[in-house]
Amino acid sequence: MIEYFKEAVGEGGKVHAANSDLTYALQTADHYLLTPPIYDNSYIGTLIDYCKEHKISSIISLFDIDLPVLSCNKEAFAEIGVKVIVSDPEIVNICNDKWKTYKFLTENNLISPSTFISLEAARAAIRVGEVVFPVIIKPRWGMGSIGIFEAENEIELDVFYQKTKNIICKTYLRFESERFIEESVIIQEKINGNEYGLDIFNDLKGDYLTTVPKRKLAMRAGETDIARVIVDSNLADFGKKISGYTRHIGNLDLDFFITDDNQYYILELNCRFGGQYPFAHLAGVNFPKAITSLITGVKPDRGNFKFNETTIHKDIIMRRVSFG
């Protein structure tokens, strides 16, 4: 993503990166900053000072936990002339909190796997046949496949539920979960079907611009390894419909299944660039370039949203491989 933004700004701009740990990604940027942890009281102040010193014009985050913190502080950055490319707190919280995601989807008559916030509710649904094993146990606030398990029976359900809670308490997932630790794990119906992803791109006012659909062909540790970028008007219309509900800013990463009876089951909404965006980029779109245009008040060139159907394989260095 850093390379994509460096190409987008060209020689007339610089891309800075920030993280609390030194990573390879930081070293690919033009400059980088080692920050305090996101929930440290000095985090926002450190970013503001850095923005002033280096004349930063905009900030964009790729990390779910960062989104609500930045979203709540957009005005502080605006006061020093910095645009934070992040959605409003309400939609950020809906996307980060998988229980709120489920309620948001059902309230808008969108289909999602049946989801439960307690063991008791899940067991009751299983007893009456509303849901059958296997079921998926995952953190309510989670990312990167951390703490996700598939339970085949009630014994596994109990064990994996507690194991997921323990993992939450030992990782950075605890920051968003700590106020609701007894409701920090969800149990979800497992859906069988073909898995798809959408990159849904809005402008800085939340108005819809485009959708890039992908069929996921191979997954590993929560990341997509192989995907087919496809031109599909039905999926594009689906993306536009979701955009109308979320009114998000920039990119929204959506995962869903299409079942044999052509039902669309939405799994997750991620209010940021996700791991599937590079597939869209290598198929021809250029959302970083579109963002640089939007930041300067220029309408993005429609060429930034054009792409071709192609199958792409992602390895340690993202590259395009043609499979025909």
Sequence and secondary structure as in RCSB ss.txt:
>XXXX:A:sequence
MIEYFKEAVGEGGKVHAANSDLTYALQTADHYLLTPPIYDNSYIGTLIDYCKEHKISSIISLFDIDLPVLSCNKE
AFAEIGVKVIVSDPEIVNICNDKWKTYKFLTENNLISPSTFISLEAARAAIRVGEVVFPVIIKPRWGMGSIGIFE
AENEIELDVFYQKTKNIICKTYLRFESERFIEESVIIQEKINGNEYGLDIFNDLKGDYLTTVPKRKLAMRAGETD
IARVIVDSNLADFGKKISGYTRHIGNLDLDFFITDDNQYYILELNCRFGGQYPFAHLAGVNFPKAITSLITGVKP
DRGNFKFNETTIHKDIIMRRVSFG
>XXXX:A:secstr
 HHHHHHHHGGG   EEEESS  HHHHHSSEEEE   TTSTTHHHHHHHHHHHHT  EE    TTHHHHHHTTHH
HHHTTT EE    HHHHHHHH HHHHHHHHHHTT     EESSHHHHHHHHHTTSS S EEEEESS  TTTT EE
ESSHHHHHHHHHHHHHHHHHSTTHHHHGGGGGG EEEEE   SEEEEEEEEE TTS EEEEEEEEEEEEETTEEE
EEEE   HHHHHHHHHHHHHH  SEEEEEEEEE TT  EEEEEEESS  TTHHHHHHTT  HHHHHHHHHTT   
 GGGG    EEEEB SSB      
